[in-house]
């Protein structure tokens, strides 16, 4: 299902291929980029995994945070059919392509960070961490994962949260009110609900959804994590996120929080720009310290 992973990679401005879109097949040229020699002296790489139906121009606003620091950024958005058409089992293949991208780009020795947005990004991360911490991670075991940022995630995968996400991020939803969005998407949801009930192929997807929050709370990744969330968010429950934060800390993981009372789902950067940027960049620094300590 993931024969080709279409993503955008941006190298620091000292490189000539800034901002050029790449796929796995076209990435070989990037491997020729000359990076600084020597362990953690290499530039951090931030892989941004976008929300459902994210526009790359919107996602680029987030990568600009890291570009301004001279970091390498990669942007990818999981196609909607993985989230809403029972294809979650195929996310594992996408996750493998995400990890292969570091090797395709010649970045396998750089410090790596993941910035996840809503469940669209977090579903991929769940598969990524299962691969990295599985019985046979293969070449991926050499990757240096410095930290993970969860923005408006994880969200409990229920029919209602999915309904809200689909209504909010459908292409024409920007010009509609919430009630109108619900009405406009109702036929699709009736069809989707029927497929979930009738077709056995959806059972595996339902199993993955049921264990989603538990998997994030028991993640075997030991690097620092940042959770960005809000009490007002009607898709990502702050109570669920706070419970995950509690469990992660009990496991000895360094967990940071950026919490607000007043911001909607994925609107934290727009409403709290400076604090948001500081929280993200501080997480990168904490992750670099974590990797340095691990090398001692």
C-alpha positions as CSV (number, residue, x, y, z in Angstrom):
1,X,0.0,0.0,0.0
2,X,2.9,2.4,0.6
3,X,5.0,1.7,-2.6
4,X,6.1,5.4,-2.6
5,X,6.2,7.8,0.3
6,X,5.7,11.3,-1.0
7,X,7.2,13.8,1.4
8,X,9.0,17.2,1.5
9,X,12.5,17.6,2.9
10,X,14.2,20.9,3.7
11,X,17.9,21.2,4.4
12,X,19.5,24.2,6.1
13,X,20.0,27.1,3.8
14,X,23.7,26.3,3.3
15,X,22.5,23.4,1.1
16,X,21.3,23.9,-2.5
17,X,18.2,21.7,-2.4
18,X,16.2,23.7,0.2
19,X,12.5,23.0,0.2
20,X,12.5,20.5,-2.6
21,X,9.8,17.8,-2.6
22,X,11.2,14.3,-2.7
23,X,10.0,10.7,-2.8
24,X,11.9,7.6,-1.8
25,X,12.8,7.0,-5.4
26,X,14.2,10.5,-5.9
27,X,16.0,10.8,-2.6
28,X,19.3,9.4,-3.6
29,X,20.6,12.8,-4.7
30,X,20.1,14.1,-1.2
31,X,22.6,11.5,0.2
32,X,25.3,13.5,-1.5
33,X,24.7,16.5,0.7
34,X,27.8,17.1,2.9
35,X,26.9,17.1,6.6
36,X,29.1,17.9,9.5
37,X,31.2,15.0,10.6
38,X,31.0,13.5,14.1
39,X,28.1,12.0,16.1
40,X,25.7,14.5,17.6
41,X,27.4,17.4,15.9
42,X,25.2,16.6,12.9
43,X,22.1,18.7,12.5
44,X,19.0,17.4,14.2
45,X,16.3,16.1,11.8
46,X,12.7,16.8,12.6
47,X,10.1,14.6,10.9
48,X,6.7,16.3,11.0
49,X,3.8,13.9,10.6
50,X,0.7,15.8,9.7
51,X,-3.0,15.7,10.7
52,X,-5.8,14.3,8.5
53,X,-6.1,16.2,5.2
54,X,-3.3,18.6,6.3
55,X,-2.2,21.1,3.6
56,X,1.6,21.1,3.2
57,X,1.6,24.9,3.3
58,X,0.1,24.8,6.8
59,X,2.5,22.1,7.9
60,X,5.4,24.2,6.5
61,X,4.6,26.8,9.1
62,X,5.6,24.3,11.8
63,X,8.7,23.2,10.0
64,X,9.8,26.9,9.8
65,X,10.3,26.7,13.6
66,X,13.1,24.2,13.1
67,X,14.4,25.6,9.9
68,X,15.1,28.8,11.7
69,X,17.5,26.9,13.9
70,X,19.3,25.2,11.0
71,X,17.6,21.8,11.5
72,X,16.7,19.5,8.7
73,X,12.9,19.0,8.4
74,X,10.8,16.3,6.6
75,X,7.0,16.7,6.2
76,X,4.5,13.9,5.4
77,X,0.7,13.6,5.6
78,X,-0.9,10.1,5.9
79,X,-3.7,9.7,3.3
80,X,-7.1,9.9,4.7
81,X,-8.1,6.4,3.7
82,X,-5.8,5.0,6.4
83,X,-7.7,6.8,9.0
84,X,-11.3,6.6,7.9
85,X,-11.6,3.6,5.6
86,X,-10.4,0.7,7.7
87,X,-6.8,0.6,6.4
88,X,-5.0,1.2,9.7
89,X,-3.2,-2.2,9.3
90,X,-1.3,-0.6,6.4
91,X,0.2,2.1,8.5
92,X,3.0,-0.3,9.5
93,X,4.2,-0.3,5.9
94,X,4.1,3.5,5.9
95,X,6.1,3.6,9.1
96,X,8.8,1.4,7.5
97,X,9.0,3.9,4.6
98,X,9.3,6.8,7.1
99,X,12.3,5.1,8.8
100,X,13.8,4.2,5.4
101,X,13.7,7.8,4.4
102,X,16.5,8.7,6.9
103,X,18.7,6.2,5.1
104,X,17.6,7.4,1.6
105,X,18.5,10.9,2.6
106,X,21.8,10.1,4.2
107,X,20.5,11.2,7.6
108,X,20.7,7.9,9.5
109,X,23.5,9.2,11.8
110,X,21.7,12.5,12.7
111,X,19.7,13.0,15.9
112,X,16.1,12.4,14.9
113,X,12.9,13.9,16.4
114,X,9.3,13.3,15.5
115,X,6.6,16.1,15.7
116,X,3.2,14.5,15.5
117,X,-0.1,16.2,14.8
118,X,-3.4,14.7,16.0
119,X,-4.0,11.0,15.3
120,X,-2.9,11.4,11.7
121,X,0.7,11.7,12.8
122,X,0.4,9.6,16.0
123,X,-0.9,6.5,14.2
124,X,2.3,6.5,12.2
125,X,4.4,7.0,15.3
126,X,2.8,4.1,17.0
127,X,3.9,1.8,14.2
128,X,7.4,3.5,14.1
129,X,8.0,2.8,17.8
130,X,6.8,-0.7,17.5
131,X,9.3,-1.3,14.7
132,X,12.2,0.3,16.5
133,X,11.5,-1.5,19.8
134,X,10.4,-4.8,18.2
135,X,12.3,-8.1,18.1
136,X,14.2,-7.3,14.9
137,X,14.4,-3.6,14.0
138,X,17.2,-4.4,11.6
139,X,19.1,-1.4,10.3
140,X,16.6,0.9,12.0
141,X,18.2,0.0,15.4
142,X,21.1,2.4,14.6
143,X,18.8,5.4,14.4
144,X,19.3,8.0,17.2
145,X,15.8,9.1,18.3
146,X,16.1,12.2,20.5
147,X,12.5,13.1,21.3
148,X,8.8,13.2,20.3
149,X,6.3,16.0,20.3
150,X,2.6,15.3,20.4
151,X,0.5,18.2,19.2
152,X,-3.3,17.8,20.0
153,X,-2.6,14.1,20.4
154,X,-3.3,11.3,21.1
155,X,-7.1,11.4,20.6
156,X,-9.3,8.6,21.8
157,X,-10.4,7.0,18.5
158,X,-14.2,6.9,18.9
159,X,-16.9,7.4,16.3
160,X,-17.6,10.9,17.7
161,X,-14.0,12.1,17.7
162,X,-13.6,10.8,14.1
163,X,-16.9,12.5,13.2
164,X,-15.6,15.8,14.5
165,X,-12.2,15.4,12.9
166,X,-13.7,14.6,9.5
167,X,-16.1,17.5,9.8
168,X,-13.4,19.9,10.8
169,X,-10.7,19.0,8.3
170,X,-12.7,18.1,5.2
171,X,-11.7,20.3,2.2
172,X,-14.8,22.5,2.3
173,X,-15.2,22.6,6.1
174,X,-13.5,26.0,6.5
175,X,-16.5,27.8,5.1
176,X,-19.1,25.8,7.1
177,X,-20.3,25.9,10.7
178,X,-20.0,22.8,12.9
179,X,-23.7,21.9,12.6
180,X,-23.6,22.3,8.8
181,X,-20.4,20.2,8.7
182,X,-22.1,17.4,10.6
183,X,-25.1,17.4,8.3
184,X,-22.9,17.4,5.2
185,X,-20.8,14.5,6.3
186,X,-23.7,12.4,7.7
187,X,-24.2,10.3,4.6
188,X,-20.5,9.4,4.6
189,X,-20.6,8.4,8.2
190,X,-23.7,6.2,7.7
191,X,-21.9,4.4,4.9
192,X,-18.7,4.1,7.0
193,X,-20.6,2.7,10.0
194,X,-22.2,0.1,7.8
195,X,-18.8,-1.0,6.5
196,X,-17.4,-1.3,10.0
197,X,-20.3,-3.5,11.1
198,X,-20.6,-5.7,8.0
199,X,-17.1,-6.2,6.6
200,X,-14.6,-8.5,8.5
201,X,-11.7,-6.6,7.0
202,X,-12.4,-3.8,9.5
203,X,-11.9,-5.9,12.6
204,X,-8.2,-5.5,12.6
205,X,-8.5,-1.7,12.3
206,X,-11.0,-1.7,15.2
207,X,-8.5,-3.7,17.3
208,X,-5.7,-1.3,16.6
209,X,-8.0,1.6,17.5
210,X,-9.1,0.0,20.8
211,X,-5.5,-0.4,22.0
212,X,-4.3,3.0,20.7
213,X,-4.1,5.1,24.0
214,X,-2.7,2.1,25.9
215,X,0.1,1.7,23.3
216,X,1.1,5.4,23.6
217,X,1.0,5.3,27.4
218,X,3.3,2.2,27.4
219,X,5.6,3.3,24.6
220,X,9.0,1.7,24.9
221,X,10.8,4.8,23.6
222,X,12.8,6.3,26.4
223,X,13.6,9.7,24.9
224,X,12.0,13.0,26.2
225,X,8.4,13.7,25.1
226,X,6.4,16.9,24.9
227,X,2.6,16.9,25.0
228,X,0.9,20.1,23.6
229,X,-2.8,20.2,24.4
230,X,-5.8,22.3,25.7
231,X,-8.8,21.9,27.9
232,X,-11.0,23.4,25.1
233,X,-10.0,20.8,22.5
234,X,-13.1,18.9,21.6
235,X,-11.2,16.1,19.8
236,X,-8.1,15.4,21.9
237,X,-9.3,15.0,25.6
238,X,-7.0,16.8,28.0
239,X,-8.0,14.2,30.7
240,X,-6.7,11.4,28.4
241,X,-3.5,13.2,27.7
242,X,-2.9,14.0,31.3
243,X,-3.3,10.4,32.2
244,X,-0.8,9.3,29.6
245,X,1.6,12.0,30.9
246,X,1.2,10.6,34.4
247,X,1.9,7.0,33.3
248,X,4.9,8.0,31.2
249,X,6.4,9.9,34.2
250,X,5.9,6.9,36.4
251,X,7.9,4.9,33.9
252,X,10.8,7.4,34.4
253,X,10.4,9.2,31.0
254,X,11.2,12.9,30.9
255,X,7.8,14.4,29.9
256,X,7.1,18.0,29.3
257,X,3.7,19.8,28.8
258,X,2.5,22.9,27.0
259,X,-1.1,23.3,28.3
260,X,-3.7,26.0,27.7
261,X,-7.3,26.5,28.6
262,X,-8.5,28.3,25.5
263,X,-7.2,26.8,22.3
264,X,-9.0,24.6,19.8
265,X,-7.6,21.4,18.2
266,X,-4.3,22.2,16.4
267,X,-4.6,25.9,17.0
268,X,-1.9,26.2,19.7
269,X,0.8,27.7,17.5
270,X,-1.7,30.3,16.1
271,X,-2.9,31.4,19.6
272,X,0.3,30.9,21.7
273,X,3.1,31.3,19.2
274,X,6.0,32.2,21.4
275,X,5.3,29.7,24.1
276,X,4.7,27.0,21.5
277,X,7.9,27.7,19.7
278,X,9.9,27.8,23.0
279,X,8.4,24.5,24.1
280,X,9.3,22.7,20.9
281,X,12.8,24.0,20.7
282,X,13.4,23.2,24.4
283,X,12.3,19.6,23.7
284,X,14.9,19.4,21.0
285,X,17.6,20.6,23.4
286,X,16.5,18.1,26.0
287,X,16.6,15.3,23.4
288,X,20.1,16.2,22.4
289,X,21.2,16.1,26.0
290,X,19.5,12.7,26.4
291,X,21.4,11.4,23.4
292,X,24.7,12.8,24.6
293,X,24.2,11.1,28.0
294,X,23.4,7.9,26.2
295,X,26.7,8.1,24.4
296,X,28.8,8.5,27.5
